[in-house]
Amino acid sequence: MHAGVRVPDVTFKTRVRDDSIEGPNPFRWQDVTTADYFAGKRVVLFSLPGAFTPTCSTYQLPGYENGHADFTAEGIDEIYCMSVNDSFVMNKWAQAQELENVKVIPDGSGEFTRKIGMLVAKDNLGFGDRSWRYAAVIKDGVVEAWFEEPGRDDNFGSDPYGESAPETVLAWLKEQKEAVA
């Protein structure tokens, strides 16, 4: 994946709150497409190996959540966190992280992740197929900048983190803004 490439067309199976549903689980299924997420917007998308995992829960997701105002100041409309987890898991993780700014995208079957070439085996950790850690700035469905962690490979022995960190992406956005000014 690289700048200039359009993101693949995918329909995500999401669960959304519906107050018309009674009982302890007032959610319904809703299909959300790639166009729904990316058309007409400039967004940051970051993807990670799994909800509730240490680096993802301690650094990456909170960093994007807490830096939301800084990203908005640099022209970002939305920040999305994607993982090869189902909507039930992603919604519970968003709730546990008390998210207010970052929106989660469940790529439960890994279709989007596979189509962009970032699906890797994580059998060495008992995960199965998951996303390699990356981030992207996407404008109207086209990749503007790509931030991929080094070493992408099946069953990679470590979990590199830095290239896709919020600080790295924000620094790039600021550099681009200065270059235009």
Secondary structure, DSSP 8 states (H G I E B T S, - for coil): --TT-B----EEEEEEE-TTS-SS--EEEEEEEHHHHHTT-EEEEEEES-TT-HHIIIIIHHHHHHTHHHHHHTT--EEEEEESS-HHHHHHHHHHTT-SSEEEEE-TT-HHHHHTT-EEE-GGGT--EEE--EEEEEETTEEEEEEE-TT--TT-SS---STTSHHHHHHHHHHHHHHH-
